[in-house]
Amino acid sequence: MSFKSFVAGSKRLARLALVTLAVSQFSMGAPLAGARDQGDSRPARTPIKHVIIIIGENRTFDHLFATYVPEHHQRIWNLLSEGIVNPHGRPGPHYKLAQQNSATDTTTFSISPTITGVLSPLPAPLNGGPKDPCASNGMCTLADSLSSEYALSQAPIDYNEFLLTGGTGLGGKVPDSRITGVSGTAPYSTLMPGPFQLTNGSTLVDDSYAASPVHRFYQMWQQEDCSASNATPSNPSGCRADLFPWVEVTEGAGSNGVAQPANFSTDYAPGKKTTGEGSTSMGFYNMLEGDAAYTKSLADTYAISDNYHQAGMGGTGINHILLGFGDDIWFSDENGNALAPPHNVTTPFGGPLDEVENPNPEARTNNWYSQDGYGGYGDAITLTGTSTSFYGGGSYSECSDTSQPGVGPVVSYLKSIGIKPNCDPGHYYIVNNYNPGYFGDGSDAFTDYNPNNIPYTVPGTTQRSIADVLLAAGVSWATYFNQWNNYLTDKYQLNYGTVGPLSDAYCNICNPFQYEKQIMTNDAIRTSHMFDVSHLYTDIQNGTLPAVSFVKPSGWVDGHPASSKWDLYEGFVRKIVQEVQSKPDLWRSTAIFITTDEGGGYYDSGYIQPLDFFGDGTRIPMVVVSPWAKPGYVSHEYTDHVSLLKFIERNWDLPTVSNRSRDNMPNPVTAAGNPYVPLNRPAIGDLFDLFSFPPPPVAHDRDRDDHGGH
């Protein structure tokens, strides 16, 4: 059966299989507590001896689960249950709950700017993704896609065909006329001022490439529109999430300090400059109409959370860092001493380089940030050239200093709701994407001035991560990142963004341990814990899977909008699930956590609990696949990426990462009737409520039995 035709089939049979497997473990005498994996010095406290964490890209919970109806008439919080949309994806009776507004912010950055009106109609969402996948990624045959996907591994796949399909048919950042309500001619949009369904079964389906919204730190704080004055008992953070497209069309993904173009427009018009997005953030898929079918089948059969969050505001970098460290990292001298990053200076790479965030609006603009971006190249620079000329790239904030740009409004808001920023004095924390301090071979990336390298690199940190905790306890772990082997021979990633089956689509900013000095500069640790994803299948087949595995797809199949598609990520996940299930001993001792790094800037209607300066952010998918997962269960406990660390720590009885990491936060306590909002804020759960474990054996008190106790 091909992946595309895969459907969950008989849910009753799936439930029966789970029950049979659980019962068989008792009859076979399989260990149910104190389980110890071969080579590990510390036993697990539950039947889970193997945790596999698979991290896709850039989808919020509502973006995928907008219309999901759970099994057993369970409660769920999504666009459908809130009445924001109806089962067909059209506006529901409470559509205004998700209404999007326009605003004005012309002097100092505000996370709750002045609302000026309803954003109606929405600006046209603009096109994104390859017009023709073959021309874009260079994979034009099934053989090409197979060799790209697993770097010539021996594990056959049945979803690689979707690397060859789904092209937009559109060129450039033009209105995405595939979407119902959007036209290639004026008026370009008749969309109502809220969420809209992306798919329509004809011109845009869930195998289609689509655009990617902005997902950066200060932009997301602003999109959420948080103010204590808006707080209610059911929404004590006071975040209204009503400025998503406004931020997209006024600032987008960052200016790098470049002045706003004279012909700039917040809506598409021929000859005008835009941020290239439009209202992309408001699109969602419809599971009731067949979208994301494999994800739905897993949710029906196993367990999900409708209150799991990206750990940081913003994008890929900070969220993978928080996943690994339980905390953010900061600019240092690579020996644990805090330093200030380059700020309007010339470096060996050229300049003027300014790596400090400044989201204050440029003069005479409405919300065009003064310094924010991924870093720019001068006109003469090419990755293979000899000229070095870089500029801009604001991505650090000294968040203990409220006089710093952008910091004051966030800290003031946090203080108003009783939350500490958790920012150490004199530390500039990374809040957006920068390359890690080390290449895959362990060499220093920050001090490498090769013309093929870039200055937007975090110096190696000596902060502790979950890897240090696992190493100290003798609990095995590994990273399995697709294209790792290619990356080892292409340290500057000159093939990144090129085409063909061996293009290097390894995600270096997705590997939190690649930022860490004590991991990357120790050859024995690095080479025995970091592998290509092809090695994952070998370890599964050979029974050598470690206790904790972090798994990342390549950029082609991670589900990232524009560069990938969700059905490609589903296929990647399905392959791993099938491989584990093919080994009964492994399957009955494994929990597979399936999530994304962050929401990608898509709208979500869920509650957000501020934990510190860095987040939390929007809800994202969390699916747990395991014979011990509660079948068809929806967890409402508040969790985020650091909850994965709490699960690992509880399961193997480990200490927290550090004295300031978020895994020190308590599990949530909630009031009757509202399981989503912790009363003991800030608090995050440990994900144990998604499982049903047998009770531990009761100790036999011989003295009490023999003598009646004392």
N, C-alpha and C positions, 0 to 999 in steps of 0.2 A: 504494500500500500504506500503510495507516495505521501510525502508530508502534506502537500496541499489538500489532499483528499482525506487526511486524517481527521476524524471526529472522535470525541470521547466514546461514542457508542453506548453500550449499556452501562449506565452508572451503577445499576444494581450489581452487575458482575464485578465492577471495580471495587465497590464496598465489600462484597463477599471475599474478594481476593485479599483485601487488607485484613479483614477479620480472621481469615484462614491463616494468614501469615503470622499474625500476632499469637493466635492459639498455638500454632506449630512451634513457636519459640519456647513456650512453656513445656510442651511435650518433648521437645528435643533437649531440654535442659540448658538452653542458651543463657548466657549470663545476663541478668536484668539489672544488676547494680554492681558497682565496683569493676566495670569492664575495663580491661587493660589491652591496648593494642600492642602488637609485637614491636619492640624497640622503644616504647614509651615507658618512662619510669613512674608515671603518675596515672592511676586509674580514673576513668570517668565515673561520675556519680549516677549516671543514667545509662540506659541501653545505647545511647548515642556515643559511639567511639570515633566517628568521622563526621566532621562538619565541612560541607562544601559551599562556599559563598560565590555565587555567580553574579557578576555586576555588569549589567547592560548600561544603556545610555539614554538619559534625557526624556523621560516620560512621567507625567504626574499620574496620580491615582485616577482623578476624574477624566483625564485625557484618554485612558484606556478603559476604565471601569465605570464610565458615565452612566450606562444603562444596565449594569450588571444586577441581576436578581439572584440573591443567594439561595442555597438549598434550605429546606426546613423552616421557611418563613422567618429567617433571621433578620435582625435589624442591620441596616447598612446605611452609611452616609455617602451619597453620591448625587449627581445631578438629577437622576430620576427620582430617588427617594425624597429629595428636597422639593420636588415639583418644579424644578428649574427647567427641565425638559420633559417631554413625554416619551413613551417607548419608541416612537419613530424619530426621535432626535430633534423634534421641533419644539419651539418655546412652550413651556408648561404654565400652569396657573401662577407659579411663584417665580417667574422668569426674572422679575426685578431684583431678586436676591443676588443675582450675579451681574447686575447692571454695571456697565463700564462708563467711566466719566472722563472728561477732559479737565485739565488743571492748569495752574500757572505757577511757575517758580523761576523768578528772574534775578534774585539777589544772592541768597544763601541756600545751599542744599537743604531740602526738607524731606523727611520721610512721610509727611502728611501735608502736602501742598494744598493750596486753596483750590477748591473745586469750582469750575466755571460752567459746568453743564454736562448733560448726558452726551456721550460720544455716539451720535446717531446721524446717519448710518455709520457702522464701523468703517474705518479706512479699509480699502481692499487688501486682503492678504496677498502677498506677492509670491511669485514662483520660486521654488528652490529644489535642488537636486538635479541629477543628470538628465539632459534631454534624451540621450540615448546611452544606457548603461555601458554598452560595449565601447563607445567612443570615450566615455568618461573614465572607466576603470581598466580598460584594456582586456577585459575578460570576455571573450566573444564565443567561447565554446565551453561545454561542460568540463572538458579536460582542463582548460585554463582555470576555471573557477574552483575545481577540486584541488589543484595543486596550490592555488593561492590560499585556500581556506585552511588547509592543514599542513602546509609546507612539506608536501610529499610524504605525509604520514600514511600509515597503513589502515587508518580508520575510515571506511567508506561513509559518505554522507548522502542524504537524499533531499537536501534543501538548497544545494549550491546552484540549482537551476534559477533561483530567484535573484542571483547576482546578474542575470542576463535580461531581466524583465523589469517593468514598472517605470520606464522613462517618462518624463513629464510631457515631452513633445513641445515644450515651450522653451524659448531662449531668453535669458536675461531676467532681471528683476522686474517682471511685468505682472499685472494682476493675474492671479491664478484662476483662469476662466474654467478650469475643471470643477471648481467648487460651485455648488448651487448658490445663486445669489451674487456671483461675481462674474464680471464681463470684461472682455478685452477692449471694449469701447465704452465711452462715457454714457451714462454714469457707471463707474467701475464697480460699485458695490451698492447693494440694497440690503445688506446684512443688518439685522437688528443689533442693538448695543449689548451683546452678551455672547455666551457660547454658541457655536454653530457646529453642525456635523460636517466633518471633512468628507466622508465617503457618501456616495450616492448610488453605488452599484453599477455605474456605467463609465463616466468620464474619470472618476477617481475612486479607486478601490483600495483595500488595505494592502495590496501588493504594489501600490504606487509610491514613488518617491514624493516627498513633500518638503516644504521649507522648514527652517529651524529658527525659533524665536531667540531673542537675547536672553542670556542667563548669566548675569554678572552680579557682583555683590551689592553695590549701592543701588543698582537698578532694581533688584528684587526687593530690597527694603522699601524702596519708593513705590513699587507696584503694589505691595501689600497694604500701604496706606494705614499705618498703625498709629493709634493715639489713645491714651488713657481716657480721653473724653468720650470715646466711642465704646468703652468697655461695658459689657453686660455680664450677668451671672453665667450665661451660656457661652460667652465669648470674652473672657476677662482680659485678653490681650488687646482688644479693641482694633484688631486688624480687619479691614473691610475688603481687601483684595479687589479693588475697583479701579485700578489705574494700569492694568497690564498693557493694553495696546497704546495708551497715551505715552508711557515710557518707551515702548518700542519705536514709536514714530517720532519722538522728540530727541532721543539720545541714542537708542539702539545699542550696539555692541561696543561703543567707545570711540572717542575722537582722537586719542593719542596726542592731545594738545594742539591739534590742527584746528584752525578757525572754521566756523560754520560756513559752508559755501554760500555765496550770495544768492544763488537760485535754489536754496533749500526749501523743501516743502514737506509737510507732515502727511500729505496724501499724494498718491500717485498722480502725475500729470506728465505728458510728453515734454521732454526738455528740462524737467525739474530733477534736482538731486534729492534723494530720500535716504533713510537709513537702510532701505532694502528689505524691509520686513512687512510693513503694514500690520494688520491685526492677526498675524499668524498665531499668536499665543492663545487665541480663543477656540481653536479647533479641537474636536474630540472624535473618537471612534465609537461605534455602536455595536456592542456585543450581541444585542438582541437581534441584530440584522446580519450576524455572521462574522463581524470583525473580530480579530484577535482570538480565533477559535481555539487554538491550543492553550493559550493563557486561560481562557474560560474553562476548558476541560480540567486543567490543573486546579483551578479554584473550586470547581464543583466536587472534585475528588479528594482534595487534601485541605489545606488551611491557608487563609490569607489574613492580612491585617488591613483595616480601613482607617488606621491611625498611625501609620509608619511614615516617617518624614526624612527628607534629606537633612543632614546634620548641619549644614551651613547654608546661609544665603549665597546664591551665586551658582558657580559651575563646577566642572569636573575636578579641578585641582584641589580646592579646599575640601571638597567632600570625600575624595579618596584619602587625603591627609587625615581628616577627622576619623575616618574609618580605621586607619592604621594606628593613629596616635591617641585617639579619644580627645584630641586637643588640636589647636592650630600650632603651626611652627613659625619661626621668626628669623629675620636676617641676622647673621652672626659672622664671626671670623672663622668658623668651622671648628672652633675649640670651646664652644659654649659661651662665648662672650658676645653680648648684644652690640650691634653696630647700626648706624643709619645707612640705608641703601642709597645708591646714586640719586642725587636730586639736582637737576639742572647743571650737570657737569659733563665734561668730556672724559671718556674712558679709553682704554686701548682699542675698544671697538668703534670709537668715534663718539658723536653726540650732536646736540645736547641730549643726554640721557636723563630722563626724569621718571623714576620708578615709584614715586609717592603719589598716592591717589589724591585727586582734588575734584570732587563732584559738584563743587560750586559752579553755578551756570556762568558761562562766558558772558561778558558784557553785551547787552542789547540782544540777548537770546532768551528763549523760554526753554530752560532745562538742557541746554547743550553743555555738557560737563567740560570743565577746564582741562582736566588731565585724568584720563581713564582710557585704558585700552590694552591691547595685546602686545604693543610695541611695534614701531614702524621701521621700515627700511628706507634708506635714501634712494634717490632715483637711480643711482649707479650700482646699487648692490644687487647681487644675485647669489644664490646659495653656493654656486661653484666659482664665483668671481674672486677677485683679490681686493676690491674696494670694500672698506668698512665704513658704513655711515648709518647709524641707528638713531632713533629719537623716540621720545614719549614712553608709553608703556606703564603708566601708573597702576600698581597692583599691591602696594604695601600701605598699611595704616598704623600709626602709633596711637593705638586706641585707648591708652591711659591718659592722654593729653587731649582734653576737650577743646583746646584751641585749634587742633589740627583739622583740616578740611574734612567735612563729612562726619567726623567723630562726635562732635557735640550733640547734634540732633539725635543720634542713635543712643548715646549714653544717657542723655536727658530723658528720653522716652523710657529706657530700661529702668532708670531710677524711679520714674513715676509709677511703675508697676511692681517695684520691689525686687528687681533682678540686678545682680552684680555683673559688670562687664567681663570680669576675669581676664583683665589685661595687665600684665606686669609693666611697671614704669620703664621707659627707655627702650621698649621692644617694638619693633616694626613687624607686624604680623602680615603674612601673605594672605590676601583675600580673593585673589583671582589667579588665573593660570600662568604659572612660570615653570620652566623645565626643572627637573630635579638636579641636585648637586653632583650626581655621579652618572657616568655612562654605564652601560650594562657590563662592561669589563672591569668596573671598579675604578677607572681613572676619573680624575676630578674634572667635572664639566664647567665649574664656575671659573677656574683659573686657566682654562684652555682658550687661547685667543686665536685659534685657527680661523681663517676667513669663513670656513663652512659652519662654524659654531655661532651662537647668538648670545648676547649679554643677558637676556631675560631668563635668568637661572637663579634658583635659590641656593645659596651656599650650603654645603653639607651641614646637617644638624646633628647634635649629639643628644637631642631629646630622646626619651625612651618611647618605644612603640610596643604594641602587643607582641611583636616578634621577640623583643628582649624578654618579655614575661614568659613566653613559651620556651625560649631557649634555657632560661634559668631553671624552669621547672622540669625540663626534660620531656616536654610535650612536642611531638613532631609537627612540622608545618612546612608549607611550600606555596610559592606562587606559580601559577600556570597561565602564562600570558601568550596569546596567539601572536605569531611573528617574532617571538623572542629570539629564535635562532637567526633569523634574518637581521635583526637589530644588532646582534653581537658582531656581525661582519659589516655593519653599516651604521657606525656609532653616531654620525652626524645626520643620519636619516635622509641622505640625499635622494633615496628612492621614495620617501614619503610624499604622497600626492602625485607620484608618477603613475604610470599605467602598466598593466601586465600582471601575470600570475605570481610574480615574485616581488611585487611592489611592497615596500615596507610600511605596513599599516599598524605597527606596534604603538601602543599608547604609553609613552614614558611618564606622563603626568598622572597616569592611573595607578602606578605602582608606588604606594606610600613608602615602602622600604628603600626605594631608590633615592630618597631624599636623606637617608640616614647613614652617617659616617661609620658607625661601629658595625653596620651590616655590610655596606658596600665595599669597604676597604679591607675586609677580612675575606681573603680568597676562599678559605675553607667553608665559611658560612654561606657566602654568596653562591658559590658553585654547587653547593649541596642543597640549596633551598629555592633556587630560581630556575624555572624551566619553561620550555615552550609548551603550548597546550597539547601538542602531540604526545608529550611525555605523560600527560594526565591519563590518556587512554592506555598507555603501557602500564602505568601504576595500577589502574583499575583491573586490567586483565591479569597482572602478576600478583595481585594481592598486596601491593606495597604502597597503597595510598596512605598519606600521613593523617594525623588526627585533624589538622586544620588546613584547608586548601582555599586559596584565593584564586578565582578563575576569571580571566578577562578575555572576551573575544577580540578579534582584530577590528580595526576601524571600518572594515567593509561590512561586518555582520553584527556589530554591537547594538544595532537599533537606533543609532543616532540619526535624527531627521536630516534630510538632505544627502548625507553621505552613506546612509544605510536605511533599512526599513525594519519595522517591528517583526515581520514574518521571518526575516533572516535571523534575528535574535531568538525567536521562538524555535527555529530549527536548530540553532546552536545548543539551546537549553535541552531540547528534546533528545538530542544525540547523547548528551551526558546522562540524562535521566535513564535512558534505555540501557546505556552501558552499565550503570550501577545496578539497575534492576536485573540485569542478566547474570549477576553474581549474587545468589541468595544470601550468603553469609555477609557480604558487604552491604547489601540492601537493608537487611534487618538491623544494621548497626549505624545507619547513616541518616543525616538530615541535610537536605539540599535547600539552601536559602537562595531565592531568586529575586533580584531586585534591580534597580537602576542606581546610578551614582547620584542623580538629581533629576528634577522635573523638567529641565531643559527650557525653563521659562514659560511653560504652558500654565494656563489658569487652573486653579483647583479651589473648590469651595470649602475645604476642610479647615478645622481649627488649627492655628499655629501657636505653639507655646514658646515664647522667647526663653532661651536658657542662658545666654550670655551675649556678648557683642557679635558673635559669629553666626548665630542662628537660634532656633531651627528655621528651616525653610518649608516649602510646600510638602504635602503628602506625595509619596511615590509608591509604586507597587511593592508589595512583599508577599511572596508565595512560598510556603514551606512544603516541600515534597519529602515525605518520609512515611514509613509504615506506622510511625508513632504520632504523626500529625492527626489532629482531630478531623475526621472526614467532613468536608463541606463546611468547615467552621470559619466564622468571621470574628477576628479579635478586634476589640475596640480600645485596648490598652495603649496609652501613648508611648510610642517608641521612635527611635531614629537609628542611624548607622552605629552609634556607640552601643546600642542595645545588643548588637552582634558580639561586641567585646564582652558585655555583661553575661551573655549566654555562655560564651567560651569560658569565662572566668568562673562562673557558677558550676558549669558542667565538669570542669577539671579542678575545682577548688583552688583557684589562682588568686593572687593579689591584683589590685588595680594597677593600671599602667604607671600612674604618678599620683602625687598628692593633690594635683589640680585638674586631672583629667575627668571627663564627664562620667566615667564609669563609677565614680564615687557617689553620684546622685542616687537617691532612694528610688525604689519602685513606686509607681503612682498609687495614691489613695484617692478614690473618687466617691462622689455622693450618689445616692440612689437616683436613678433616672437620667444621669448624665455620665456614662462611662468614659467619655472622650477627654474630659478636662480634669487634670490632677488638682486636688485640693492642696497638696503639699508641694507646690511649685517652687523651684524647678525639679522635675522628676521624670525619669524615663524607665520603662520596663525592661525586662531581660528576655522577653519572647518565650518564656516557658509556658505561658498560657495557651500557646498554639499546639501544645503537645498533650498527650494523655499517657503518662508513664505509670507502670505498676508501682504500688507502694513498696518502699524498701522492706526487706524482711525484718520481722520483729525479733529482737534478741531474746533468747530463751533464758530466763532467770531461774536456773536450777535451784538456787538457794530458796527463792520465793516459793517455787512449786513444792519443794520438799518440806519446808518448815512453816509455810503459811505466811511468810513475810514477817516484817518487824514493825 
